[in-house]
């Protein structure tokens, strides 16, 4: 027979694991934001400007695309947590 304390401990562990998972996802926000901008810069500078010779327009345009992509990722992840909090 399982006592109530054992069930409480297990539920506490699940809560701790859930919190660590959420912390890891939120910690990765800065990394994904910076990475999306870096990818935009690299694509714009090396692929577009280097291939088409349109410097600096490819760099500018793809950097802006990277910034927009970073903000969209930021919005999607934070929106997920906001929606979970409302339930």
Biopython code that builds the backbone (N, CA, C, O; Angstrom):
import numpy as np
from Bio.PDB.StructureBuilder import StructureBuilder

atoms = [
    (1, "UNK", "N", (0.837, -1.173, 0.000)),
    (1, "UNK", "CA", (0.000, 0.000, 0.000)),
    (1, "UNK", "C", (0.888, 1.244, 0.000)),
    (1, "UNK", "O", (1.837, 1.327, 0.780)),
    (2, "UNK", "N", (0.590, 2.197, -0.857)),
    (2, "UNK", "CA", (1.375, 3.425, -0.996)),
    (2, "UNK", "C", (0.798, 4.476, -0.070)),
    (2, "UNK", "O", (-0.407, 4.729, -0.059)),
    (3, "UNK", "N", (1.672, 5.077, 0.696)),
    (3, "UNK", "CA", (1.201, 6.113, 1.613)),
    (3, "UNK", "C", (1.009, 7.424, 0.861)),
    (3, "UNK", "O", (1.469, 7.573, -0.271)),
    (4, "UNK", "N", (0.338, 8.353, 1.485)),
    (4, "UNK", "CA", (0.080, 9.643, 0.860)),
    (4, "UNK", "C", (1.372, 10.438, 0.703)),
    (4, "UNK", "O", (1.490, 11.253, -0.212)),
    (5, "UNK", "N", (2.330, 10.212, 1.577)),
    (5, "UNK", "CA", (3.594, 10.937, 1.488)),
    (5, "UNK", "C", (4.355, 10.540, 0.233)),
    (5, "UNK", "O", (4.968, 11.388, -0.416)),
    (6, "UNK", "N", (4.322, 9.255, -0.115)),
    (6, "UNK", "CA", (5.019, 8.803, -1.315)),
    (6, "UNK", "C", (4.397, 9.431, -2.556)),
    (6, "UNK", "O", (5.117, 9.831, -3.470)),
    (7, "UNK", "N", (3.091, 9.522, -2.601)),
    (7, "UNK", "CA", (2.414, 10.156, -3.730)),
    (7, "UNK", "C", (2.716, 11.636, -3.787)),
    (7, "UNK", "O", (2.874, 12.204, -4.868)),
    (8, "UNK", "N", (2.795, 12.259, -2.629)),
    (8, "UNK", "CA", (3.132, 13.676, -2.579)),
    (8, "UNK", "C", (4.548, 13.940, -3.039)),
    (8, "UNK", "O", (4.815, 14.928, -3.724)),
    (9, "UNK", "N", (5.461, 13.051, -2.659)),
    (9, "UNK", "CA", (6.848, 13.190, -3.095)),
    (9, "UNK", "C", (6.963, 13.045, -4.610)),
    (9, "UNK", "O", (7.710, 13.772, -5.265)),
    (10, "UNK", "N", (6.215, 12.100, -5.146)),
    (10, "UNK", "CA", (6.263, 11.885, -6.589)),
    (10, "UNK", "C", (5.684, 13.099, -7.318)),
    (10, "UNK", "O", (6.225, 13.528, -8.337)),
    (11, "UNK", "N", (4.609, 13.638, -6.809)),
    (11, "UNK", "CA", (4.015, 14.822, -7.425)),
    (11, "UNK", "C", (4.957, 16.020, -7.310)),
    (11, "UNK", "O", (5.029, 16.847, -8.219)),
    (12, "UNK", "N", (5.669, 16.109, -6.208)),
    (12, "UNK", "CA", (6.641, 17.181, -6.010)),
    (12, "UNK", "C", (7.784, 17.062, -7.011)),
    (12, "UNK", "O", (8.252, 18.062, -7.556)),
    (13, "UNK", "N", (8.229, 15.834, -7.247)),
    (13, "UNK", "CA", (9.293, 15.614, -8.230)),
    (13, "UNK", "C", (8.831, 15.999, -9.635)),
    (13, "UNK", "O", (9.579, 16.614, -10.395)),
    (14, "UNK", "N", (7.607, 15.635, -9.970)),
    (14, "UNK", "CA", (7.072, 16.008, -11.289)),
    (14, "UNK", "C", (7.003, 17.519, -11.433)),
    (14, "UNK", "O", (7.324, 18.065, -12.489)),
    (15, "UNK", "N", (6.586, 18.189, -10.377)),
    (15, "UNK", "CA", (6.531, 19.645, -10.412)),
    (15, "UNK", "C", (7.907, 20.257, -10.579)),
    (15, "UNK", "O", (8.072, 21.229, -11.316)),
    (16, "UNK", "N", (8.903, 19.693, -9.897)),
    (16, "UNK", "CA", (10.271, 20.176, -10.039)),
    (16, "UNK", "C", (10.823, 19.941, -11.423)),
    (16, "UNK", "O", (11.519, 20.794, -11.973)),
    (17, "UNK", "N", (10.516, 18.783, -11.991)),
    (17, "UNK", "CA", (10.975, 18.473, -13.349)),
    (17, "UNK", "C", (10.300, 19.397, -14.355)),
    (17, "UNK", "O", (10.939, 19.865, -15.297)),
    (18, "UNK", "N", (9.018, 19.658, -14.159)),
    (18, "UNK", "CA", (8.283, 20.564, -15.045)),
    (18, "UNK", "C", (8.887, 21.968, -14.969)),
    (18, "UNK", "O", (9.037, 22.640, -15.990)),
    (19, "UNK", "N", (9.226, 22.400, -13.770)),
    (19, "UNK", "CA", (9.821, 23.728, -13.596)),
    (19, "UNK", "C", (11.184, 23.806, -14.274)),
    (19, "UNK", "O", (11.509, 24.820, -14.891)),
    (20, "UNK", "N", (11.982, 22.751, -14.166)),
    (20, "UNK", "CA", (13.286, 22.742, -14.825)),
    (20, "UNK", "C", (13.149, 22.763, -16.343)),
    (20, "UNK", "O", (13.929, 23.422, -17.031)),
    (21, "UNK", "N", (12.170, 22.050, -16.860)),
    (21, "UNK", "CA", (11.924, 22.043, -18.299)),
    (21, "UNK", "C", (11.535, 23.438, -18.783)),
    (21, "UNK", "O", (12.044, 23.914, -19.797)),
    (22, "UNK", "N", (10.639, 24.082, -18.059)),
    (22, "UNK", "CA", (10.230, 25.433, -18.421)),
    (22, "UNK", "C", (11.397, 26.401, -18.317)),
    (22, "UNK", "O", (11.563, 27.272, -19.171)),
    (23, "UNK", "N", (12.201, 26.255, -17.279)),
    (23, "UNK", "CA", (13.365, 27.113, -17.103)),
    (23, "UNK", "C", (14.334, 26.955, -18.269)),
    (23, "UNK", "O", (14.885, 27.939, -18.763)),
    (24, "UNK", "N", (14.539, 25.726, -18.703)),
    (24, "UNK", "CA", (15.422, 25.470, -19.838)),
    (24, "UNK", "C", (14.907, 26.097, -21.122)),
    (24, "UNK", "O", (15.681, 26.668, -21.890)),
    (25, "UNK", "N", (13.606, 25.994, -21.360)),
    (25, "UNK", "CA", (13.028, 26.605, -22.557)),
    (25, "UNK", "C", (13.152, 28.117, -22.516)),
    (25, "UNK", "O", (13.507, 28.741, -23.516)),
    (26, "UNK", "N", (12.862, 28.706, -21.372)),
    (26, "UNK", "CA", (12.946, 30.152, -21.259)),
    (26, "UNK", "C", (14.390, 30.638, -21.317)),
    (26, "UNK", "O", (14.659, 31.732, -21.812)),
    (27, "UNK", "N", (15.309, 29.838, -20.819)),
    (27, "UNK", "CA", (16.718, 30.188, -20.882)),
    (27, "UNK", "C", (17.222, 30.178, -22.323)),
    (27, "UNK", "O", (18.139, 30.922, -22.671)),
    (28, "UNK", "N", (16.635, 29.352, -23.135)),
    (28, "UNK", "CA", (17.070, 29.262, -24.528)),
    (28, "UNK", "C", (16.528, 30.405, -25.386)),
    (28, "UNK", "O", (16.910, 30.523, -26.550)),
    (29, "UNK", "N", (15.656, 31.240, -24.847)),
    (29, "UNK", "CA", (15.095, 32.342, -25.630)),
    (29, "UNK", "C", (16.175, 33.280, -26.159)),
    (29, "UNK", "O", (16.162, 33.635, -27.337)),
    (30, "UNK", "N", (17.093, 33.675, -25.315)),
    (30, "UNK", "CA", (18.151, 34.579, -25.747)),
    (30, "UNK", "C", (19.032, 33.956, -26.807)),
    (30, "UNK", "O", (19.445, 34.619, -27.758)),
    (31, "UNK", "N", (19.316, 32.676, -26.637)),
    (31, "UNK", "CA", (20.148, 31.969, -27.612)),
    (31, "UNK", "C", (19.462, 31.908, -28.972)),
    (31, "UNK", "O", (20.099, 32.171, -29.992)),
    (32, "UNK", "N", (18.190, 31.569, -29.005)),
    (32, "UNK", "CA", (17.483, 31.466, -30.284)),
    (32, "UNK", "C", (17.313, 32.837, -30.927)),
    (32, "UNK", "O", (17.354, 32.957, -32.152)),
    (33, "UNK", "N", (17.123, 33.869, -30.112)),
    (33, "UNK", "CA", (16.995, 35.224, -30.647)),
    (33, "UNK", "C", (18.306, 35.648, -31.317)),
    (33, "UNK", "O", (18.305, 36.128, -32.451)),
    (34, "UNK", "N", (19.412, 35.467, -30.609)),
    (34, "UNK", "CA", (20.713, 35.846, -31.156)),
    (34, "UNK", "C", (21.075, 34.995, -32.371)),
    (34, "UNK", "O", (21.636, 35.505, -33.340)),
    (35, "UNK", "N", (20.761, 33.721, -32.326)),
    (35, "UNK", "CA", (21.087, 32.829, -33.439)),
    (35, "UNK", "C", (20.301, 33.187, -34.699)),
    (35, "UNK", "O", (20.845, 33.124, -35.801)),
    (36, "UNK", "N", (19.039, 33.558, -34.553)),
    (36, "UNK", "CA", (18.256, 33.926, -35.734)),
    (36, "UNK", "C", (18.810, 35.192, -36.382)),
    (36, "UNK", "O", (18.821, 35.307, -37.607)),
    (37, "UNK", "N", (19.269, 36.141, -35.569)),
    (37, "UNK", "CA", (19.880, 37.351, -36.129)),
    (37, "UNK", "C", (21.205, 37.004, -36.812)),
    (37, "UNK", "O", (21.489, 37.497, -37.903)),
    (38, "UNK", "N", (22.006, 36.167, -36.179)),
    (38, "UNK", "CA", (23.292, 35.768, -36.755)),
    (38, "UNK", "C", (23.100, 35.051, -38.088)),
    (38, "UNK", "O", (23.851, 35.292, -39.033)),
    (39, "UNK", "N", (22.120, 34.187, -38.170)),
    (39, "UNK", "CA", (21.851, 33.485, -39.430)),
    (39, "UNK", "C", (21.441, 34.486, -40.510)),
    (39, "UNK", "O", (21.874, 34.374, -41.657)),
    (40, "UNK", "N", (20.609, 35.461, -40.149)),
    (40, "UNK", "CA", (20.228, 36.494, -41.113)),
    (40, "UNK", "C", (21.420, 37.291, -41.610)),
    (40, "UNK", "O", (21.526, 37.586, -42.801)),
    (41, "UNK", "N", (22.327, 37.643, -40.688)),
    (41, "UNK", "CA", (23.526, 38.390, -41.074)),
    (41, "UNK", "C", (24.409, 37.557, -42.008)),
    (41, "UNK", "O", (24.883, 38.052, -43.030)),
    (42, "UNK", "N", (24.622, 36.306, -41.651)),
    (42, "UNK", "CA", (25.488, 35.453, -42.467)),
    (42, "UNK", "C", (24.906, 35.201, -43.850)),
    (42, "UNK", "O", (25.621, 35.258, -44.850)),
    (43, "UNK", "N", (23.608, 34.923, -43.906)),
    (43, "UNK", "CA", (22.975, 34.692, -45.208)),
    (43, "UNK", "C", (23.033, 35.965, -46.050)),
    (43, "UNK", "O", (23.364, 35.918, -47.235)),
    (44, "UNK", "N", (22.711, 37.096, -45.437)),
    (44, "UNK", "CA", (22.719, 38.352, -46.189)),
    (44, "UNK", "C", (24.091, 38.741, -46.679)),
    (44, "UNK", "O", (24.248, 39.171, -47.822)),
    (45, "UNK", "N", (25.088, 38.595, -45.827)),
    (45, "UNK", "CA", (26.429, 39.049, -46.208)),
    (45, "UNK", "C", (27.133, 38.080, -47.149)),
    (45, "UNK", "O", (27.627, 38.480, -48.203)),
    (46, "UNK", "N", (27.177, 36.826, -46.773)),
    (46, "UNK", "CA", (27.980, 35.876, -47.549)),
    (46, "UNK", "C", (27.234, 35.306, -48.753)),
    (46, "UNK", "O", (27.805, 35.190, -49.837)),
    (47, "UNK", "N", (25.978, 34.955, -48.573)),
    (47, "UNK", "CA", (25.272, 34.321, -49.693)),
    (47, "UNK", "C", (24.704, 35.342, -50.673)),
    (47, "UNK", "O", (24.963, 35.269, -51.874)),
    (48, "UNK", "N", (23.936, 36.284, -50.163)),
    (48, "UNK", "CA", (23.263, 37.212, -51.081)),
    (48, "UNK", "C", (24.235, 38.252, -51.623)),
    (48, "UNK", "O", (24.380, 38.395, -52.837)),
    (49, "UNK", "N", (24.903, 38.982, -50.722)),
    (49, "UNK", "CA", (25.824, 40.027, -51.192)),
    (49, "UNK", "C", (27.029, 39.444, -51.910)),
    (49, "UNK", "O", (27.488, 40.006, -52.904)),
    (50, "UNK", "N", (27.542, 38.333, -51.425)),
    (50, "UNK", "CA", (28.695, 37.721, -52.079)),
    (50, "UNK", "C", (28.360, 37.146, -53.435)),
    (50, "UNK", "O", (29.174, 37.199, -54.357)),
    (51, "UNK", "N", (27.161, 36.596, -53.562)),
    (51, "UNK", "CA", (26.771, 35.946, -54.815)),
    (51, "UNK", "C", (26.242, 36.954, -55.839)),
    (51, "UNK", "O", (26.586, 36.900, -57.019)),
    (52, "UNK", "N", (25.389, 37.883, -55.355)),
    (52, "UNK", "CA", (24.779, 38.844, -56.277)),
    (52, "UNK", "C", (25.532, 40.167, -56.358)),
    (52, "UNK", "O", (25.318, 40.948, -57.286)),
    (53, "UNK", "N", (26.410, 40.420, -55.392)),
    (53, "UNK", "CA", (27.156, 41.673, -55.384)),
    (53, "UNK", "C", (26.288, 42.879, -55.080)),
    (53, "UNK", "O", (26.488, 43.949, -55.655)),
    (54, "UNK", "N", (25.343, 42.720, -54.196)),
    (54, "UNK", "CA", (24.401, 43.800, -53.875)),
    (54, "UNK", "C", (24.699, 44.472, -52.542)),
    (54, "UNK", "O", (23.799, 45.037, -51.920)),
    (55, "UNK", "N", (25.937, 44.420, -52.102)),
    (55, "UNK", "CA", (26.304, 44.958, -50.783)),
    (55, "UNK", "C", (25.872, 46.414, -50.665)),
    (55, "UNK", "O", (26.011, 47.156, -51.638)),
    (56, "UNK", "N", (25.382, 46.836, -49.581)),
    (56, "UNK", "CA", (25.070, 46.197, -48.308)),
    (56, "UNK", "C", (23.611, 45.788, -48.187)),
    (56, "UNK", "O", (23.158, 45.474, -47.087)),
    (57, "UNK", "N", (22.858, 45.783, -49.291)),
    (57, "UNK", "CA", (21.416, 45.577, -49.208)),
    (57, "UNK", "C", (21.019, 44.180, -48.762)),
    (57, "UNK", "O", (20.051, 44.031, -48.017)),
    (58, "UNK", "N", (21.722, 43.179, -49.187)),
    (58, "UNK", "CA", (21.418, 41.825, -48.724)),
    (58, "UNK", "C", (21.634, 41.687, -47.239)),
    (58, "UNK", "O", (20.835, 41.058, -46.545)),
    (59, "UNK", "N", (22.720, 42.278, -46.742)),
    (59, "UNK", "CA", (23.002, 42.256, -45.314)),
    (59, "UNK", "C", (21.904, 42.957, -44.532)),
    (59, "UNK", "O", (21.444, 42.445, -43.512)),
    (60, "UNK", "N", (21.485, 44.114, -44.997)),
    (60, "UNK", "CA", (20.446, 44.882, -44.285)),
    (60, "UNK", "C", (19.127, 44.126, -44.284)),
    (60, "UNK", "O", (18.495, 43.976, -43.238)),
    (61, "UNK", "N", (18.713, 43.653, -45.441)),
    (61, "UNK", "CA", (17.416, 42.981, -45.559)),
    (61, "UNK", "C", (17.385, 41.693, -44.740)),
    (61, "UNK", "O", (16.425, 41.449, -44.009)),
    (62, "UNK", "N", (18.415, 40.874, -44.854)),
    (62, "UNK", "CA", (18.404, 39.601, -44.143)),
    (62, "UNK", "C", (18.656, 39.758, -42.649)),
    (62, "UNK", "O", (18.229, 38.913, -41.862)),
    (63, "UNK", "N", (19.333, 40.812, -42.249)),
    (63, "UNK", "CA", (19.438, 41.108, -40.816)),
    (63, "UNK", "C", (18.069, 41.462, -40.262)),
    (63, "UNK", "O", (17.702, 41.019, -39.173)),
    (64, "UNK", "N", (17.319, 42.250, -41.002)),
    (64, "UNK", "CA", (15.953, 42.577, -40.576)),
    (64, "UNK", "C", (15.072, 41.327, -40.532)),
    (64, "UNK", "O", (14.261, 41.173, -39.619)),
    (65, "UNK", "N", (15.228, 40.434, -41.515)),
    (65, "UNK", "CA", (14.491, 39.168, -41.478)),
    (65, "UNK", "C", (14.858, 38.363, -40.239)),
    (65, "UNK", "O", (13.985, 37.772, -39.604)),
    (66, "UNK", "N", (16.136, 38.335, -39.891)),
    (66, "UNK", "CA", (16.579, 37.619, -38.700)),
    (66, "UNK", "C", (16.005, 38.213, -37.428)),
    (66, "UNK", "O", (15.621, 37.477, -36.519)),
    (67, "UNK", "N", (15.941, 39.536, -37.353)),
    (67, "UNK", "CA", (15.363, 40.201, -36.181)),
    (67, "UNK", "C", (13.883, 39.869, -36.066)),
    (67, "UNK", "O", (13.395, 39.570, -34.976)),
    (68, "UNK", "N", (13.175, 39.918, -37.174)),
    (68, "UNK", "CA", (11.744, 39.586, -37.170)),
    (68, "UNK", "C", (11.537, 38.127, -36.761)),
    (68, "UNK", "O", (10.647, 37.827, -35.965)),
    (69, "UNK", "N", (12.345, 37.231, -37.295)),
    (69, "UNK", "CA", (12.238, 35.815, -36.931)),
    (69, "UNK", "C", (12.524, 35.618, -35.445)),
    (69, "UNK", "O", (11.858, 34.819, -34.786)),
    (70, "UNK", "N", (13.505, 36.337, -34.916)),
    (70, "UNK", "CA", (13.813, 36.249, -33.483)),
    (70, "UNK", "C", (12.649, 36.701, -32.619)),
    (70, "UNK", "O", (12.317, 36.057, -31.624)),
    (71, "UNK", "N", (12.029, 37.814, -33.004)),
    (71, "UNK", "CA", (10.879, 38.293, -32.238)),
    (71, "UNK", "C", (9.682, 37.355, -32.359)),
    (71, "UNK", "O", (8.933, 37.180, -31.398)),
    (72, "UNK", "N", (9.496, 36.752, -33.530)),
    (72, "UNK", "CA", (8.399, 35.790, -33.675)),
    (72, "UNK", "C", (8.610, 34.567, -32.780)),
    (72, "UNK", "O", (7.666, 34.088, -32.151)),
    (73, "UNK", "N", (9.834, 34.065, -32.722)),
    (73, "UNK", "CA", (10.130, 32.945, -31.820)),
    (73, "UNK", "C", (9.912, 33.337, -30.372)),
    (73, "UNK", "O", (9.345, 32.572, -29.593)),
    (74, "UNK", "N", (10.356, 34.515, -30.017)),
    (74, "UNK", "CA", (10.172, 35.031, -28.666)),
    (74, "UNK", "C", (8.682, 35.115, -28.332)),
    (74, "UNK", "O", (8.261, 34.712, -27.247)),
    (75, "UNK", "N", (7.894, 35.637, -29.258)),
    (75, "UNK", "CA", (6.456, 35.769, -29.047)),
    (75, "UNK", "C", (5.787, 34.400, -28.904)),
    (75, "UNK", "O", (4.962, 34.205, -28.012)),
    (76, "UNK", "N", (6.135, 33.462, -29.770)),
    (76, "UNK", "CA", (5.499, 32.135, -29.722)),
    (76, "UNK", "C", (5.770, 31.421, -28.403)),
    (76, "UNK", "O", (4.863, 30.836, -27.812)),
    (77, "UNK", "N", (6.997, 31.468, -27.953)),
    (77, "UNK", "CA", (7.330, 30.760, -26.717)),
    (77, "UNK", "C", (6.690, 31.435, -25.508)),
    (77, "UNK", "O", (6.133, 30.757, -24.646)),
    (78, "UNK", "N", (6.763, 32.754, -25.437)),
    (78, "UNK", "CA", (6.158, 33.437, -24.286)),
    (78, "UNK", "C", (4.637, 33.331, -24.329)),
    (78, "UNK", "O", (3.998, 33.243, -23.281)),
    (79, "UNK", "N", (4.055, 33.336, -25.510)),
    (79, "UNK", "CA", (2.596, 33.193, -25.626)),
    (79, "UNK", "C", (2.148, 31.823, -25.101)),
    (79, "UNK", "O", (1.081, 31.703, -24.498)),
    (80, "UNK", "N", (2.963, 30.804, -25.331)),
    (80, "UNK", "CA", (2.642, 29.464, -24.843)),
    (80, "UNK", "C", (2.553, 29.464, -23.324)),
    (80, "UNK", "O", (1.651, 28.851, -22.752)),
    (81, "UNK", "N", (3.480, 30.147, -22.672)),
    (81, "UNK", "CA", (3.471, 30.198, -21.214)),
    (81, "UNK", "C", (2.377, 31.105, -20.666)),
    (81, "UNK", "O", (1.841, 30.849, -19.588)),
    (82, "UNK", "N", (2.050, 32.141, -21.385)),
    (82, "UNK", "CA", (0.952, 33.016, -20.964)),
    (82, "UNK", "C", (-0.368, 32.250, -21.048)),
    (82, "UNK", "O", (-1.200, 32.343, -20.145)),
    (83, "UNK", "N", (-0.562, 31.488, -22.138)),
    (83, "UNK", "CA", (-1.787, 30.699, -22.285)),
    (83, "UNK", "C", (-1.896, 29.620, -21.213)),
    (83, "UNK", "O", (-2.993, 29.350, -20.725)),
    (84, "UNK", "N", (-0.774, 28.998, -20.837)),
    (84, "UNK", "CA", (-0.800, 27.990, -19.780)),
    (84, "UNK", "C", (-1.158, 28.609, -18.440)),
    (84, "UNK", "O", (-1.832, 27.979, -17.626)),
    (85, "UNK", "N", (-0.715, 29.834, -18.204)),
    (85, "UNK", "CA", (-0.975, 30.506, -16.937)),
    (85, "UNK", "C", (-2.430, 30.912, -16.775)),
    (85, "UNK", "O", (-2.923, 31.013, -15.652)),
    (86, "UNK", "N", (-3.129, 31.148, -17.894)),
    (86, "UNK", "CA", (-4.532, 31.570, -17.843)),
    (86, "UNK", "C", (-5.468, 30.411, -17.538)),
    (86, "UNK", "O", (-6.600, 30.635, -17.111)),
    (87, "UNK", "N", (-5.028, 29.192, -17.746)),
    (87, "UNK", "CA", (-5.906, 28.032, -17.541)),
    (87, "UNK", "C", (-6.040, 27.684, -16.092)),
    (87, "UNK", "O", (-6.743, 26.734, -15.747)),
]
sb = StructureBuilder()
sb.init_structure("model")
sb.init_model(0)
sb.init_chain("A")
sb.init_seg("    ")
for serial, (resi, resn, name, xyz) in enumerate(atoms, 1):
    if name == "N":
        sb.init_residue(resn, " ", resi, " ")
    sb.init_atom(name, np.array(xyz, "f"), 0.0, 1.0, " ", f" {name:<3s}", serial, name[0])
structure = sb.get_structure()
